[in-house]
Amino acid sequence: MATKNLITKELLDVEFSYHVVPASDLHSDRESKTVTIGIYDNIEDAVNDGNKILKRLGRKFRFNDSFKTNGLFGRPTRLVCDFGTNKGVEVFVHIRQLVIDDIDKVMDTAFANQTAYMKWKNDKK
């Protein structure tokens, strides 16, 4: 089994969230649609294109932030959003790490970390 990620890329996507007329009482009146803009080899290219997308979206939305490679606490800014300034339509622009990895390794790590957390939590009592 591999000991490191098989592939790591940067995924840029835009999610729109808005109200719809429900098809029935059993359906939600909220819907979202996510559009993938691109997959990038590095954060710099994703930030560059992300800021271009923010500029295009700026025709209908107001953003108080932009993407940065060196944002808060020295980490990249990975989420820029506009909450409700456009009459109920919200937009979330994400740069996510796209990691293709060994599922067994990730599952084993998740359970090992949960076990360590529970031990730490019990030890604090």
C-alpha positions as CSV (number, residue, x, y, z in Angstrom):
1,M,0.0,0.0,0.0
2,A,1.1,3.5,-0.7
3,T,2.3,5.7,2.2
4,K,1.5,9.0,0.5
5,N,-1.3,10.4,-1.6
6,L,-1.5,9.0,-5.0
7,I,-2.6,12.3,-6.6
8,T,-3.2,15.8,-5.1
9,K,-4.7,18.6,-7.3
10,E,-6.7,21.7,-6.6
11,L,-10.4,21.8,-7.6
12,L,-12.1,25.1,-8.3
13,D,-15.9,25.1,-8.1
14,V,-18.8,27.4,-7.7
15,E,-22.0,26.5,-5.8
16,F,-25.2,28.4,-6.2
17,S,-27.9,28.0,-3.5
18,Y,-31.4,29.3,-4.1
19,H,-35.1,28.8,-3.4
20,V,-37.3,26.8,-5.8
21,V,-41.0,26.1,-5.9
22,P,-41.3,22.6,-4.3
23,A,-42.7,19.8,-6.4
24,S,-44.8,18.7,-3.4
25,D,-44.9,19.1,0.4
26,L,-42.3,16.3,0.6
27,H,-39.7,18.2,-1.4
28,S,-37.4,21.0,-0.2
29,D,-37.8,24.6,-1.3
30,R,-34.0,25.0,-1.4
31,E,-31.8,23.7,-4.2
32,S,-28.1,24.0,-5.1
33,K,-26.1,23.6,-8.2
34,T,-22.3,23.2,-8.3
35,V,-20.3,23.9,-11.4
36,T,-16.7,22.7,-11.6
37,I,-14.5,25.4,-13.1
38,G,-11.2,23.5,-13.3
39,I,-8.7,21.1,-11.8
40,Y,-5.2,22.6,-11.3
41,D,-1.7,21.2,-10.5
42,N,-1.0,23.9,-8.0
43,I,-2.7,26.4,-5.7
44,E,-1.3,29.5,-7.5
45,D,-3.2,28.6,-10.8
46,A,-6.4,27.8,-8.9
47,V,-6.1,31.2,-7.0
48,N,-5.5,33.1,-10.2
49,D,-8.5,31.5,-12.0
50,G,-10.6,31.7,-8.8
51,N,-10.1,35.5,-8.6
52,K,-11.1,35.8,-12.3
53,I,-14.3,33.9,-11.5
54,L,-15.0,36.2,-8.6
55,K,-14.7,39.2,-10.9
56,R,-17.2,37.6,-13.4
57,L,-19.6,36.8,-10.5
58,G,-19.1,40.3,-9.2
59,R,-21.6,41.5,-11.8
60,K,-24.4,40.0,-9.6
61,F,-22.8,39.3,-6.3
62,R,-20.7,41.3,-3.7
63,F,-17.6,39.7,-2.2
64,N,-15.6,41.0,0.7
65,D,-12.7,38.7,0.1
66,S,-10.6,37.2,-2.7
67,F,-8.5,34.1,-3.0
68,K,-4.9,34.2,-1.7
69,T,-2.1,31.8,-1.7
70,N,-0.9,33.2,1.6
71,G,-4.1,34.1,3.5
72,L,-5.0,34.0,7.2
73,F,-2.4,32.2,9.3
74,G,-0.3,31.8,6.2
75,R,-2.7,29.3,4.6
76,P,-4.4,29.7,1.3
77,T,-7.9,31.2,1.2
78,R,-10.0,28.4,0.0
79,L,-13.6,29.7,0.3
80,V,-15.1,33.0,-0.8
81,C,-18.9,33.5,-0.4
82,D,-21.6,36.1,-0.7
83,F,-24.4,35.4,1.8
84,G,-27.8,36.6,0.7
85,T,-26.8,40.0,-0.7
86,N,-28.6,39.1,-3.9
87,K,-32.2,38.5,-2.8
88,G,-31.8,34.9,-1.5
89,V,-29.4,33.6,-4.1
90,E,-26.1,32.6,-2.3
91,V,-22.8,31.7,-4.0
92,F,-19.9,29.8,-2.6
93,V,-16.6,29.7,-4.5
94,H,-14.3,26.9,-3.3
95,I,-10.8,25.8,-4.0
96,R,-10.6,22.3,-2.5
97,Q,-7.8,19.8,-2.4
98,L,-8.7,17.0,-4.7
99,V,-6.9,14.0,-3.2
100,I,-7.0,10.6,-4.9
101,D,-5.7,8.1,-2.3
102,D,-5.9,4.6,-1.0
103,I,-9.3,4.2,0.6
104,D,-8.1,1.5,3.0
105,K,-5.3,3.8,4.3
106,V,-7.7,6.7,4.8
107,M,-10.3,4.6,6.6
108,D,-7.6,3.1,8.9
109,T,-6.3,6.6,9.6
110,A,-9.8,7.8,10.4
111,F,-10.4,5.0,12.9
112,A,-6.9,5.3,14.5
113,N,-7.4,9.1,15.0
114,Q,-10.9,8.5,16.5
115,T,-9.5,6.0,18.9
116,A,-6.7,8.4,19.9
117,Y,-9.2,11.2,20.3
118,M,-11.4,9.2,22.6
119,K,-8.4,8.2,24.7
120,W,-7.3,11.8,25.0
121,K,-10.9,12.9,25.9
122,N,-11.2,10.2,28.6
123,D,-7.7,11.1,30.0
124,K,-8.8,14.7,30.4
125,K,-11.7,13.7,32.8
